Amino acid sequence: MAGIDWNVEAGAVPWATDYYNATDEESSGANGFEVTEVSLQATKELPVTTSFTLPVFARVTWNPATEGAYFVFGLSLGF
């Protein structure tokens, strides 16, 4: 996979909070350290002309605290 830049990230909350996993029936949330994001991103510059490239990316993110998964695709424009 030549020309693709890979990036891995992880995020966590180190303290107790009601934000993660809290429901109407149970408001316990996170009782302490909790992983809130694990993601993998791939970035590639696509050639449009001989002098212009378009940086695009795709990212897969999983939040084990909320059991949510997300896919994001985008492009970057710099001025």
PDB file with SEQRES, HELIX, SHEET and CRYST1 records, atoms N, CA, C and O in Angstrom:
SEQRES   1 A   79  MET ALA GLY ILE ASP TRP ASN VAL GLU ALA GLY ALA VAL          
SEQRES   2 A   79  PRO TRP ALA THR ASP TYR TYR ASN ALA THR ASP GLU GLU          
SEQRES   3 A   79  SER SER GLY ALA ASN GLY PHE GLU VAL THR GLU VAL SER          
SEQRES   4 A   79  LEU GLN ALA THR LYS GLU LEU PRO VAL THR THR SER PHE          
SEQRES   5 A   79  THR LEU PRO VAL PHE ALA ARG VAL THR TRP ASN PRO ALA          
SEQRES   6 A   79  THR GLU GLY ALA TYR PHE VAL PHE GLY LEU SER LEU GLY          
SEQRES   7 A   79  PHE                                                          
SHEET    1 AA1 4 ILE A   4  VAL A  13  0                                        
SHEET    2 AA1 4 GLU A  34  PRO A  47 -1                                        
SHEET    3 AA1 4 THR A  53  ASN A  63 -1                                        
SHEET    4 AA1 4 GLY A  68  LEU A  75 -1                                        
CRYST1    1.000    1.000    1.000  90.00  90.00  90.00 P 1           1          
ATOM      1  N   MET A   1       0.840  -1.177   0.000  1.00  0.00           N  
ATOM      2  CA  MET A   1       0.000   0.000   0.000  1.00  0.00           C  
ATOM      3  C   MET A   1       0.887   1.243   0.000  1.00  0.00           C  
ATOM      4  O   MET A   1       0.931   2.007   0.964  1.00  0.00           O  
ATOM      5  N   ALA A   2       1.571   1.409  -1.087  1.00  0.00           N  
ATOM      6  CA  ALA A   2       2.503   2.533  -1.215  1.00  0.00           C  
ATOM      7  C   ALA A   2       1.755   3.858  -1.280  1.00  0.00           C  
ATOM      8  O   ALA A   2       0.685   3.957  -1.880  1.00  0.00           O  
ATOM      9  N   GLY A   3       2.332   4.859  -0.658  1.00  0.00           N  
ATOM     10  CA  GLY A   3       1.761   6.196  -0.704  1.00  0.00           C  
ATOM     11  C   GLY A   3       0.644   6.445   0.272  1.00  0.00           C  
ATOM     12  O   GLY A   3       0.027   7.510   0.237  1.00  0.00           O  
ATOM     13  N   ILE A   4       0.359   5.492   1.152  1.00  0.00           N  
ATOM     14  CA  ILE A   4      -0.698   5.674   2.149  1.00  0.00           C  
ATOM     15  C   ILE A   4      -0.041   5.887   3.506  1.00  0.00           C  
ATOM     16  O   ILE A   4       0.812   5.102   3.921  1.00  0.00           O  
ATOM     17  N   ASP A   5      -0.440   6.946   4.189  1.00  0.00           N  
ATOM     18  CA  ASP A   5       0.031   7.216   5.546  1.00  0.00           C  
ATOM     19  C   ASP A   5      -0.999   6.677   6.534  1.00  0.00           C  
ATOM     20  O   ASP A   5      -2.193   6.956   6.417  1.00  0.00           O  
ATOM     21  N   TRP A   6      -0.527   5.907   7.503  1.00  0.00           N  
ATOM     22  CA  TRP A   6      -1.406   5.301   8.496  1.00  0.00           C  
ATOM     23  C   TRP A   6      -1.216   5.987   9.842  1.00  0.00           C  
ATOM     24  O   TRP A   6      -0.105   6.380  10.199  1.00  0.00           O  
ATOM     25  N   ASN A   7      -2.315   6.128  10.587  1.00  0.00           N  
ATOM     26  CA  ASN A   7      -2.280   6.753  11.898  1.00  0.00           C  
ATOM     27  C   ASN A   7      -3.198   5.969  12.840  1.00  0.00           C  
ATOM     28  O   ASN A   7      -4.348   5.687  12.505  1.00  0.00           O  
ATOM     29  N   VAL A   8      -2.686   5.625  14.003  1.00  0.00           N  
ATOM     30  CA  VAL A   8      -3.465   4.914  15.018  1.00  0.00           C  
ATOM     31  C   VAL A   8      -3.575   5.819  16.237  1.00  0.00           C  
ATOM     32  O   VAL A   8      -2.595   6.443  16.646  1.00  0.00           O  
ATOM     33  N   GLU A   9      -4.773   5.887  16.818  1.00  0.00           N  
ATOM     34  CA  GLU A   9      -4.990   6.717  18.001  1.00  0.00           C  
ATOM     35  C   GLU A   9      -5.810   5.956  19.032  1.00  0.00           C  
ATOM     36  O   GLU A   9      -6.585   5.061  18.696  1.00  0.00           O  
ATOM     37  N   ALA A  10      -5.624   6.328  20.286  1.00  0.00           N  
ATOM     38  CA  ALA A  10      -6.433   5.782  21.372  1.00  0.00           C  
ATOM     39  C   ALA A  10      -6.710   6.906  22.363  1.00  0.00           C  
ATOM     40  O   ALA A  10      -5.878   7.792  22.561  1.00  0.00           O  
ATOM     41  N   GLY A  11      -7.865   6.863  22.971  1.00  0.00           N  
ATOM     42  CA  GLY A  11      -8.234   7.869  23.957  1.00  0.00           C  
ATOM     43  C   GLY A  11      -8.879   7.210  25.166  1.00  0.00           C  
ATOM     44  O   GLY A  11      -9.448   6.124  25.059  1.00  0.00           O  
ATOM     45  N   ALA A  12      -8.791   7.865  26.305  1.00  0.00           N  
ATOM     46  CA  ALA A  12      -9.359   7.306  27.528  1.00  0.00           C  
ATOM     47  C   ALA A  12      -9.777   8.425  28.468  1.00  0.00           C  
ATOM     48  O   ALA A  12      -9.319   9.562  28.354  1.00  0.00           O  
ATOM     49  N   VAL A  13     -10.650   8.079  29.390  1.00  0.00           N  
ATOM     50  CA  VAL A  13     -11.029   8.986  30.470  1.00  0.00           C  
ATOM     51  C   VAL A  13     -10.490   8.366  31.757  1.00  0.00           C  
ATOM     52  O   VAL A  13     -10.773   7.201  32.035  1.00  0.00           O  
ATOM     53  N   PRO A  14      -9.717   9.117  32.553  1.00  0.00           N  
ATOM     54  CA  PRO A  14      -9.067   8.528  33.722  1.00  0.00           C  
ATOM     55  C   PRO A  14      -9.880   8.583  35.020  1.00  0.00           C  
ATOM     56  O   PRO A  14      -9.413   8.094  36.048  1.00  0.00           O  
ATOM     57  N   TRP A  15     -11.057   9.154  34.998  1.00  0.00           N  
ATOM     58  CA  TRP A  15     -11.826   9.316  36.228  1.00  0.00           C  
ATOM     59  C   TRP A  15     -13.267   8.844  36.034  1.00  0.00           C  
ATOM     60  O   TRP A  15     -13.690   8.572  34.911  1.00  0.00           O  
ATOM     61  N   ALA A  16     -13.994   8.752  37.101  1.00  0.00           N  
ATOM     62  CA  ALA A  16     -15.389   8.331  37.064  1.00  0.00           C  
ATOM     63  C   ALA A  16     -16.246   9.434  36.448  1.00  0.00           C  
ATOM     64  O   ALA A  16     -16.056  10.616  36.734  1.00  0.00           O  
ATOM     65  N   THR A  17     -17.189   9.032  35.603  1.00  0.00           N  
ATOM     66  CA  THR A  17     -18.080   9.990  34.957  1.00  0.00           C  
ATOM     67  C   THR A  17     -19.390   9.299  34.598  1.00  0.00           C  
ATOM     68  O   THR A  17     -19.402   8.097  34.331  1.00  0.00           O  
ATOM     69  N   ASP A  18     -20.488  10.043  34.588  1.00  0.00           N  
ATOM     70  CA  ASP A  18     -21.786   9.505  34.190  1.00  0.00           C  
ATOM     71  C   ASP A  18     -21.992   9.553  32.684  1.00  0.00           C  
ATOM     72  O   ASP A  18     -22.996   9.042  32.188  1.00  0.00           O  
ATOM     73  N   TYR A  19     -21.068  10.152  31.948  1.00  0.00           N  
ATOM     74  CA  TYR A  19     -21.267  10.348  30.505  1.00  0.00           C  
ATOM     75  C   TYR A  19     -21.266   9.032  29.739  1.00  0.00           C  
ATOM     76  O   TYR A  19     -22.108   8.844  28.860  1.00  0.00           O  
ATOM     77  N   TYR A  20     -20.365   8.127  30.038  1.00  0.00           N  
ATOM     78  CA  TYR A  20     -20.248   6.882  29.287  1.00  0.00           C  
ATOM     79  C   TYR A  20     -21.088   5.784  29.909  1.00  0.00           C  
ATOM     80  O   TYR A  20     -21.086   5.588  31.125  1.00  0.00           O  
ATOM     81  N   ASN A  21     -21.803   5.073  29.055  1.00  0.00           N  
ATOM     82  CA  ASN A  21     -22.623   3.914  29.418  1.00  0.00           C  
ATOM     83  C   ASN A  21     -23.816   4.255  30.302  1.00  0.00           C  
ATOM     84  O   ASN A  21     -24.500   3.339  30.759  1.00  0.00           O  
ATOM     85  N   ALA A  22     -24.093   5.505  30.561  1.00  0.00           N  
ATOM     86  CA  ALA A  22     -25.233   5.863  31.394  1.00  0.00           C  
ATOM     87  C   ALA A  22     -26.519   5.745  30.588  1.00  0.00           C  
ATOM     88  O   ALA A  22     -26.582   6.185  29.440  1.00  0.00           O  
ATOM     89  N   THR A  23     -27.539   5.150  31.189  1.00  0.00           N  
ATOM     90  CA  THR A  23     -28.854   5.022  30.562  1.00  0.00           C  
ATOM     91  C   THR A  23     -29.895   5.579  31.518  1.00  0.00           C  
ATOM     92  O   THR A  23     -29.577   5.965  32.642  1.00  0.00           O  
ATOM     93  N   ASP A  24     -31.146   5.617  31.061  1.00  0.00           N  
ATOM     94  CA  ASP A  24     -32.217   6.085  31.935  1.00  0.00           C  
ATOM     95  C   ASP A  24     -32.406   5.148  33.134  1.00  0.00           C  
ATOM     96  O   ASP A  24     -32.743   5.593  34.231  1.00  0.00           O  
ATOM     97  N   GLU A  25     -32.183   3.830  32.910  1.00  0.00           N  
ATOM     98  CA  GLU A  25     -32.362   2.859  33.981  1.00  0.00           C  
ATOM     99  C   GLU A  25     -31.157   2.808  34.913  1.00  0.00           C  
ATOM    100  O   GLU A  25     -31.304   2.575  36.112  1.00  0.00           O  
ATOM    101  N   GLU A  26     -29.958   3.029  34.355  1.00  0.00           N  
ATOM    102  CA  GLU A  26     -28.734   2.927  35.154  1.00  0.00           C  
ATOM    103  C   GLU A  26     -27.830   4.102  34.824  1.00  0.00           C  
ATOM    104  O   GLU A  26     -27.466   4.299  33.665  1.00  0.00           O  
ATOM    105  N   SER A  27     -27.472   4.869  35.815  1.00  0.00           N  
ATOM    106  CA  SER A  27     -26.646   6.047  35.560  1.00  0.00           C  
ATOM    107  C   SER A  27     -25.240   5.898  36.152  1.00  0.00           C  
ATOM    108  O   SER A  27     -24.637   6.878  36.589  1.00  0.00           O  
ATOM    109  N   SER A  28     -24.728   4.671  36.161  1.00  0.00           N  
ATOM    110  CA  SER A  28     -23.424   4.456  36.780  1.00  0.00           C  
ATOM    111  C   SER A  28     -22.287   5.027  35.947  1.00  0.00           C  
ATOM    112  O   SER A  28     -21.319   5.534  36.513  1.00  0.00           O  
ATOM    113  N   GLY A  29     -22.371   4.962  34.619  1.00  0.00           N  
ATOM    114  CA  GLY A  29     -21.317   5.509  33.772  1.00  0.00           C  
ATOM    115  C   GLY A  29     -20.012   4.777  33.975  1.00  0.00           C  
ATOM    116  O   GLY A  29     -20.008   3.601  34.337  1.00  0.00           O  
ATOM    117  N   ALA A  30     -18.905   5.456  33.747  1.00  0.00           N  
ATOM    118  CA  ALA A  30     -17.580   4.876  33.948  1.00  0.00           C  
ATOM    119  C   ALA A  30     -17.197   5.015  35.417  1.00  0.00           C  
ATOM    120  O   ALA A  30     -17.344   6.085  36.007  1.00  0.00           O  
ATOM    121  N   ASN A  31     -16.709   3.934  35.998  1.00  0.00           N  
ATOM    122  CA  ASN A  31     -16.338   3.959  37.416  1.00  0.00           C  
ATOM    123  C   ASN A  31     -14.892   4.367  37.634  1.00  0.00           C  
ATOM    124  O   ASN A  31     -14.450   4.517  38.773  1.00  0.00           O  
ATOM    125  N   GLY A  32     -14.161   4.544  36.558  1.00  0.00           N  
ATOM    126  CA  GLY A  32     -12.752   4.931  36.641  1.00  0.00           C  
ATOM    127  C   GLY A  32     -12.179   4.953  35.238  1.00  0.00           C  
ATOM    128  O   GLY A  32     -12.848   5.370  34.292  1.00  0.00           O  
ATOM    129  N   PHE A  33     -10.949   4.509  35.104  1.00  0.00           N  
ATOM    130  CA  PHE A  33     -10.299   4.510  33.798  1.00  0.00           C  
ATOM    131  C   PHE A  33     -11.128   3.730  32.786  1.00  0.00           C  
ATOM    132  O   PHE A  33     -11.525   2.593  33.042  1.00  0.00           O  
ATOM    133  N   GLU A  34     -11.388   4.350  31.628  1.00  0.00           N  
ATOM    134  CA  GLU A  34     -12.179   3.712  30.580  1.00  0.00           C  
ATOM    135  C   GLU A  34     -11.645   4.155  29.223  1.00  0.00           C  
ATOM    136  O   GLU A  34     -11.446   5.346  28.983  1.00  0.00           O  
ATOM    137  N   VAL A  35     -11.416   3.186  28.335  1.00  0.00           N  
ATOM    138  CA  VAL A  35     -10.994   3.497  26.972  1.00  0.00           C  
ATOM    139  C   VAL A  35     -12.205   4.035  26.216  1.00  0.00           C  
ATOM    140  O   VAL A  35     -13.260   3.401  26.208  1.00  0.00           O  
ATOM    141  N   THR A  36     -12.062   5.196  25.582  1.00  0.00           N  
ATOM    142  CA  THR A  36     -13.192   5.833  24.908  1.00  0.00           C  
ATOM    143  C   THR A  36     -13.002   5.961  23.399  1.00  0.00           C  
ATOM    144  O   THR A  36     -13.930   6.364  22.699  1.00  0.00           O  
ATOM    145  N   GLU A  37     -11.823   5.629  22.887  1.00  0.00           N  
ATOM    146  CA  GLU A  37     -11.613   5.710  21.436  1.00  0.00           C  
ATOM    147  C   GLU A  37     -10.426   4.853  21.022  1.00  0.00           C  
ATOM    148  O   GLU A  37      -9.360   4.893  21.638  1.00  0.00           O  
ATOM    149  N   VAL A  38     -10.638   4.075  19.963  1.00  0.00           N  
ATOM    150  CA  VAL A  38      -9.571   3.363  19.278  1.00  0.00           C  
ATOM    151  C   VAL A  38      -9.832   3.610  17.798  1.00  0.00           C  
ATOM    152  O   VAL A  38     -10.907   3.276  17.301  1.00  0.00           O  
ATOM    153  N   SER A  39      -8.869   4.189  17.085  1.00  0.00           N  
ATOM    154  CA  SER A  39      -9.130   4.526  15.690  1.00  0.00           C  
ATOM    155  C   SER A  39      -7.929   4.245  14.799  1.00  0.00           C  
ATOM    156  O   SER A  39      -6.780   4.234  15.242  1.00  0.00           O  
ATOM    157  N   LEU A  40      -8.235   4.020  13.536  1.00  0.00           N  
ATOM    158  CA  LEU A  40      -7.239   3.793  12.499  1.00  0.00           C  
ATOM    159  C   LEU A  40      -7.592   4.697  11.327  1.00  0.00           C  
ATOM    160  O   LEU A  40      -8.726   4.679  10.846  1.00  0.00           O  
ATOM    161  N   GLN A  41      -6.620   5.492  10.861  1.00  0.00           N  
ATOM    162  CA  GLN A  41      -6.850   6.426   9.753  1.00  0.00           C  
ATOM    163  C   GLN A  41      -5.825   6.188   8.660  1.00  0.00           C  
ATOM    164  O   GLN A  41      -4.643   5.977   8.929  1.00  0.00           O  
ATOM    165  N   ALA A  42      -6.297   6.225   7.424  1.00  0.00           N  
ATOM    166  CA  ALA A  42      -5.428   6.135   6.252  1.00  0.00           C  
ATOM    167  C   ALA A  42      -5.572   7.428   5.460  1.00  0.00           C  
ATOM    168  O   ALA A  42      -6.686   7.892   5.221  1.00  0.00           O  
ATOM    169  N   THR A  43      -4.438   8.013   5.049  1.00  0.00           N  
ATOM    170  CA  THR A  43      -4.431   9.261   4.286  1.00  0.00           C  
ATOM    171  C   THR A  43      -3.616   9.060   3.015  1.00  0.00           C  
ATOM    172  O   THR A  43      -2.552   8.441   3.043  1.00  0.00           O  
ATOM    173  N   LYS A  44      -4.121   9.585   1.902  1.00  0.00           N  
ATOM    174  CA  LYS A  44      -3.423   9.480   0.624  1.00  0.00           C  
ATOM    175  C   LYS A  44      -3.649  10.754  -0.171  1.00  0.00           C  
ATOM    176  O   LYS A  44      -4.733  11.337  -0.132  1.00  0.00           O  
ATOM    177  N   GLU A  45      -2.631  11.178  -0.884  1.00  0.00           N  
ATOM    178  CA  GLU A  45      -2.765  12.336  -1.768  1.00  0.00           C  
ATOM    179  C   GLU A  45      -3.043  11.833  -3.175  1.00  0.00           C  
ATOM    180  O   GLU A  45      -2.204  11.166  -3.781  1.00  0.00           O  
ATOM    181  N   LEU A  46      -4.231  12.156  -3.695  1.00  0.00           N  
ATOM    182  CA  LEU A  46      -4.623  11.740  -5.042  1.00  0.00           C  
ATOM    183  C   LEU A  46      -4.227  12.823  -6.035  1.00  0.00           C  
ATOM    184  O   LEU A  46      -4.594  13.985  -5.861  1.00  0.00           O  
ATOM    185  N   PRO A  47      -3.478  12.454  -7.081  1.00  0.00           N  
ATOM    186  CA  PRO A  47      -3.098  13.455  -8.080  1.00  0.00           C  
ATOM    187  C   PRO A  47      -4.294  13.847  -8.951  1.00  0.00           C  
ATOM    188  O   PRO A  47      -4.974  12.986  -9.510  1.00  0.00           O  
ATOM    189  N   VAL A  48      -4.541  15.150  -9.059  1.00  0.00           N  
ATOM    190  CA  VAL A  48      -5.619  15.673  -9.904  1.00  0.00           C  
ATOM    191  C   VAL A  48      -5.010  16.186 -11.209  1.00  0.00           C  
ATOM    192  O   VAL A  48      -5.497  15.881 -12.297  1.00  0.00           O  
ATOM    193  N   THR A  49      -3.953  16.961 -11.082  1.00  0.00           N  
ATOM    194  CA  THR A  49      -3.183  17.415 -12.237  1.00  0.00           C  
ATOM    195  C   THR A  49      -1.709  17.169 -11.904  1.00  0.00           C  
ATOM    196  O   THR A  49      -1.397  16.625 -10.844  1.00  0.00           O  
ATOM    197  N   THR A  50      -0.821  17.557 -12.785  1.00  0.00           N  
ATOM    198  CA  THR A  50       0.599  17.361 -12.507  1.00  0.00           C  
ATOM    199  C   THR A  50       1.101  18.256 -11.372  1.00  0.00           C  
ATOM    200  O   THR A  50       2.144  17.977 -10.781  1.00  0.00           O  
ATOM    201  N   SER A  51       0.374  19.317 -11.067  1.00  0.00           N  
ATOM    202  CA  SER A  51       0.820  20.234 -10.014  1.00  0.00           C  
ATOM    203  C   SER A  51      -0.145  20.327  -8.825  1.00  0.00           C  
ATOM    204  O   SER A  51       0.076  21.130  -7.918  1.00  0.00           O  
ATOM    205  N   PHE A  52      -1.207  19.521  -8.817  1.00  0.00           N  
ATOM    206  CA  PHE A  52      -2.189  19.612  -7.739  1.00  0.00           C  
ATOM    207  C   PHE A  52      -2.579  18.218  -7.275  1.00  0.00           C  
ATOM    208  O   PHE A  52      -2.916  17.357  -8.087  1.00  0.00           O  
ATOM    209  N   THR A  53      -2.530  18.000  -5.968  1.00  0.00           N  
ATOM    210  CA  THR A  53      -2.997  16.746  -5.387  1.00  0.00           C  
ATOM    211  C   THR A  53      -4.094  17.042  -4.363  1.00  0.00           C  
ATOM    212  O   THR A  53      -4.139  18.122  -3.775  1.00  0.00           O  
ATOM    213  N   LEU A  54      -4.955  16.082  -4.169  1.00  0.00           N  
ATOM    214  CA  LEU A  54      -6.069  16.218  -3.238  1.00  0.00           C  
ATOM    215  C   LEU A  54      -5.883  15.217  -2.100  1.00  0.00           C  
ATOM    216  O   LEU A  54      -6.024  14.013  -2.313  1.00  0.00           O  
ATOM    217  N   PRO A  55      -5.569  15.698  -0.895  1.00  0.00           N  
ATOM    218  CA  PRO A  55      -5.404  14.786   0.241  1.00  0.00           C  
ATOM    219  C   PRO A  55      -6.766  14.273   0.729  1.00  0.00           C  
ATOM    220  O   PRO A  55      -7.629  15.061   1.118  1.00  0.00           O  
ATOM    221  N   VAL A  56      -6.947  12.966   0.705  1.00  0.00           N  
ATOM    222  CA  VAL A  56      -8.185  12.346   1.186  1.00  0.00           C  
ATOM    223  C   VAL A  56      -7.834  11.410   2.346  1.00  0.00           C  
ATOM    224  O   VAL A  56      -6.699  10.949   2.472  1.00  0.00           O  
ATOM    225  N   PHE A  57      -8.833  11.142   3.188  1.00  0.00           N  
ATOM    226  CA  PHE A  57      -8.611  10.236   4.308  1.00  0.00           C  
ATOM    227  C   PHE A  57      -9.859   9.407   4.577  1.00  0.00           C  
ATOM    228  O   PHE A  57     -10.976   9.803   4.247  1.00  0.00           O  
ATOM    229  N   ALA A  58      -9.641   8.263   5.178  1.00  0.00           N  
ATOM    230  CA  ALA A  58     -10.706   7.396   5.675  1.00  0.00           C  
ATOM    231  C   ALA A  58     -10.319   7.000   7.088  1.00  0.00           C  
ATOM    232  O   ALA A  58      -9.160   6.690   7.364  1.00  0.00           O  
ATOM    233  N   ARG A  59     -11.303   7.012   7.981  1.00  0.00           N  
ATOM    234  CA  ARG A  59     -11.022   6.738   9.390  1.00  0.00           C  
ATOM    235  C   ARG A  59     -12.099   5.829   9.966  1.00  0.00           C  
ATOM    236  O   ARG A  59     -13.292   6.057   9.764  1.00  0.00           O  
ATOM    237  N   VAL A  60     -11.673   4.807  10.679  1.00  0.00           N  
ATOM    238  CA  VAL A  60     -12.570   3.911  11.398  1.00  0.00           C  
ATOM    239  C   VAL A  60     -12.315   4.133  12.880  1.00  0.00           C  
ATOM    240  O   VAL A  60     -11.178   4.036  13.341  1.00  0.00           O  
ATOM    241  N   THR A  61     -13.373   4.430  13.624  1.00  0.00           N  
ATOM    242  CA  THR A  61     -13.258   4.690  15.056  1.00  0.00           C  
ATOM    243  C   THR A  61     -14.219   3.793  15.818  1.00  0.00           C  
ATOM    244  O   THR A  61     -15.377   3.634  15.433  1.00  0.00           O  
ATOM    245  N   TRP A  62     -13.723   3.207  16.906  1.00  0.00           N  
ATOM    246  CA  TRP A  62     -14.557   2.390  17.777  1.00  0.00           C  
ATOM    247  C   TRP A  62     -14.466   2.950  19.185  1.00  0.00           C  
ATOM    248  O   TRP A  62     -13.373   3.234  19.676  1.00  0.00           O  
ATOM    249  N   ASN A  63     -15.613   3.110  19.837  1.00  0.00           N  
ATOM    250  CA  ASN A  63     -15.662   3.571  21.222  1.00  0.00           C  
ATOM    251  C   ASN A  63     -16.135   2.404  22.085  1.00  0.00           C  
ATOM    252  O   ASN A  63     -17.334   2.131  22.146  1.00  0.00           O  
ATOM    253  N   PRO A  64     -15.211   1.711  22.752  1.00  0.00           N  
ATOM    254  CA  PRO A  64     -15.627   0.575  23.568  1.00  0.00           C  
ATOM    255  C   PRO A  64     -16.500   0.962  24.757  1.00  0.00           C  
ATOM    256  O   PRO A  64     -17.263   0.133  25.252  1.00  0.00           O  
ATOM    257  N   ALA A  65     -16.404   2.198  25.223  1.00  0.00           N  
ATOM    258  CA  ALA A  65     -17.221   2.637  26.366  1.00  0.00           C  
ATOM    259  C   ALA A  65     -18.691   2.712  25.999  1.00  0.00           C  
ATOM    260  O   ALA A  65     -19.546   2.335  26.800  1.00  0.00           O  
ATOM    261  N   THR A  66     -18.998   3.192  24.800  1.00  0.00           N  
ATOM    262  CA  THR A  66     -20.396   3.301  24.368  1.00  0.00           C  
ATOM    263  C   THR A  66     -20.773   2.216  23.369  1.00  0.00           C  
ATOM    264  O   THR A  66     -21.933   2.119  22.968  1.00  0.00           O  
ATOM    265  N   GLU A  67     -19.802   1.396  22.963  1.00  0.00           N  
ATOM    266  CA  GLU A  67     -19.979   0.338  21.971  1.00  0.00           C  
ATOM    267  C   GLU A  67     -20.424   0.901  20.630  1.00  0.00           C  
ATOM    268  O   GLU A  67     -21.159   0.245  19.892  1.00  0.00           O  
ATOM    269  N   GLY A  68     -19.982   2.114  20.313  1.00  0.00           N  
ATOM    270  CA  GLY A  68     -20.290   2.741  19.038  1.00  0.00           C  
ATOM    271  C   GLY A  68     -19.117   2.605  18.079  1.00  0.00           C  
ATOM    272  O   GLY A  68     -17.956   2.611  18.488  1.00  0.00           O  
ATOM    273  N   ALA A  69     -19.442   2.483  16.791  1.00  0.00           N  
ATOM    274  CA  ALA A  69     -18.412   2.419  15.756  1.00  0.00           C  
ATOM    275  C   ALA A  69     -18.772   3.421  14.671  1.00  0.00           C  
ATOM    276  O   ALA A  69     -19.946   3.623  14.363  1.00  0.00           O  
ATOM    277  N   TYR A  70     -17.745   4.054  14.089  1.00  0.00           N  
ATOM    278  CA  TYR A  70     -17.979   5.128  13.133  1.00  0.00           C  
ATOM    279  C   TYR A  70     -16.991   5.021  11.973  1.00  0.00           C  
ATOM    280  O   TYR A  70     -15.849   4.601  12.157  1.00  0.00           O  
ATOM    281  N   PHE A  71     -17.437   5.400  10.790  1.00  0.00           N  
ATOM    282  CA  PHE A  71     -16.575   5.483   9.618  1.00  0.00           C  
ATOM    283  C   PHE A  71     -16.682   6.906   9.078  1.00  0.00           C  
ATOM    284  O   PHE A  71     -17.780   7.421   8.867  1.00  0.00           O  
ATOM    285  N   VAL A  72     -15.535   7.532   8.859  1.00  0.00           N  
ATOM    286  CA  VAL A  72     -15.493   8.905   8.360  1.00  0.00           C  
ATOM    287  C   VAL A  72     -14.609   8.939   7.126  1.00  0.00           C  
ATOM    288  O   VAL A  72     -13.531   8.345   7.110  1.00  0.00           O  
ATOM    289  N   PHE A  73     -15.064   9.632   6.095  1.00  0.00           N  
ATOM    290  CA  PHE A  73     -14.302   9.845   4.886  1.00  0.00           C  
ATOM    291  C   PHE A  73     -14.281  11.342   4.610  1.00  0.00           C  
ATOM    292  O   PHE A  73     -15.303  12.010   4.769  1.00  0.00           O  
ATOM    293  N   GLY A  74     -13.140  11.879   4.200  1.00  0.00           N  
ATOM    294  CA  GLY A  74     -13.090  13.310   3.956  1.00  0.00           C  
ATOM    295  C   GLY A  74     -11.912  13.699   3.099  1.00  0.00           C  
ATOM    296  O   GLY A  74     -11.113  12.859   2.684  1.00  0.00           O  
ATOM    297  N   LEU A  75     -11.819  14.988   2.843  1.00  0.00           N  
ATOM    298  CA  LEU A  75     -10.706  15.539   2.091  1.00  0.00           C  
ATOM    299  C   LEU A  75     -10.257  16.824   2.744  1.00  0.00           C  
ATOM    300  O   LEU A  75     -11.011  17.466   3.475  1.00  0.00           O  
ATOM    301  N   SER A  76      -9.006  17.194   2.471  1.00  0.00           N  
ATOM    302  CA  SER A  76      -8.442  18.400   3.070  1.00  0.00           C  
ATOM    303  C   SER A  76      -8.166  19.420   1.988  1.00  0.00           C  
ATOM    304  O   SER A  76      -7.608  19.101   0.938  1.00  0.00           O  
ATOM    305  N   LEU A  77      -8.560  20.646   2.256  1.00  0.00           N  
ATOM    306  CA  LEU A  77      -8.266  21.748   1.350  1.00  0.00           C  
ATOM    307  C   LEU A  77      -7.437  22.778   2.108  1.00  0.00           C  
ATOM    308  O   LEU A  77      -7.867  23.295   3.139  1.00  0.00           O  
ATOM    309  N   GLY A  78      -6.271  23.067   1.601  1.00  0.00           N  
ATOM    310  CA  GLY A  78      -5.423  24.051   2.257  1.00  0.00           C  
ATOM    311  C   GLY A  78      -5.311  25.304   1.401  1.00  0.00           C  
ATOM    312  O   GLY A  78      -5.157  25.219   0.183  1.00  0.00           O  
ATOM    313  N   PHE A  79      -5.386  26.443   2.027  1.00  0.00           N  
ATOM    314  CA  PHE A  79      -5.297  27.712   1.302  1.00  0.00           C  
ATOM    315  C   PHE A  79      -4.143  28.504   1.818  1.00  0.00           C  
ATOM    316  O   PHE A  79      -3.891  29.610   1.340  1.00  0.00           O  
TER     317      PHE A  79                                                      
END                                                                             
